Amino acid sequence: MNEQAKLAVVPTASADNGAGAEERMYREIYDAIMEHRLPARTKLAEQSLGEIYKLARHGVRKVLNQLAADGLVDLEPNRGAFIASPSDKEAQDMFDLRQTLEQMAIEKAMAGVSTADTRALRVLVERERAAFMQGDRSLWIRLSADFHIELARLSGNDLLVEMLRRLVSRTTLLISTTDAPGNQPCSFDEHLQVIEAMERKDREAAVQQMAHHLQQCSCRTPKKNDKGFDLRAALGKRPPK
C-alpha cells in the first residue's frame, strides 16, 4: 500500500475529535431539551454552539439537522434552529397517530415475538426503572422513549420504526418536569403491563394496555417556562476565562 492510500484509510485525530464533539453536542442538547433546561422556542445559534463545542459551522449544522430529523428541533428558513414547540393541536394529532401506529406495531410484533424478545424488553424496562429510582432523569426519559422504539422494531417494519422514532421524540418534549413520582407520563409499570400481555399472547390486552398508556401521556401538557436562560449555562458549560 502506498503512502497516499494509507492516508486515505487512516482517520486523522481532528476527524475523531470532530465526530466526538458532534456526538457530545447532540447528547447534551438532547438532555437539556428533555430536562426543559432549554425552553421551547429557544434559538440554537450556530455561532454560539460552534464556540461552545469547538466545532466548525458544518459540524454544528450536521447535529442540528439530526435533531430536526428526530423531531426535537425546528429548522426555519432564514431564521435558524429552534427547540420544537408542538402546538396543542399538533400534540393531539401526534398522540392520535401514535395510537394507530403503536397498535399496528404490537399486532405485527406478536405474530413472531419470542421469549428472548420479551426478555430484552424486560431488561430495558428494568434499566428504565433503575434510572428513575437513581434520579437520572435524562437517562430515564431516553430509556422510556427507547422502549417504544424497540417494541416497534419487533414488528419488522423499518418504515414504521422511523415514523414512530420521530413521533416518540417529539411527543416526549411534552413530558412535564414536575410530575410527582408514581404519576409519570411514560411509566415503566405501564410498559411492563404491555410486556406481560405479550408474554401471555393476549393481543387484545397488549393493545389496550398501550392505548391506556398513550392516553395517560396525552393528558399532560408542558409547563410554561418564561424565565430567561443562558445557552452555555443550560448546556452545563462554563464561559471561557
ABEGO torsion letter per residue (X at the ends): XBAAAAAAABBBAAAAAAAAAAAAAAAAAAAAAAAGABBBGBBBBAAAAAAAAGBBAAAAAAAAAAAAAAGABBBBBGAEBBBBBBBAAAAAAAAAAAAAAAAAAAAAAAAABBAAAAAAAAAAAAAAAAAAAAGBAAAAAAAAAAAAAAAAAAAGBAAAAAAAAAAAAAAAAABBAABBBGABABBAAAAAAAAAAAAAGBAAAAAAAAAAAAAAAAABBBBBBABBBBAAAAAGBBBBX
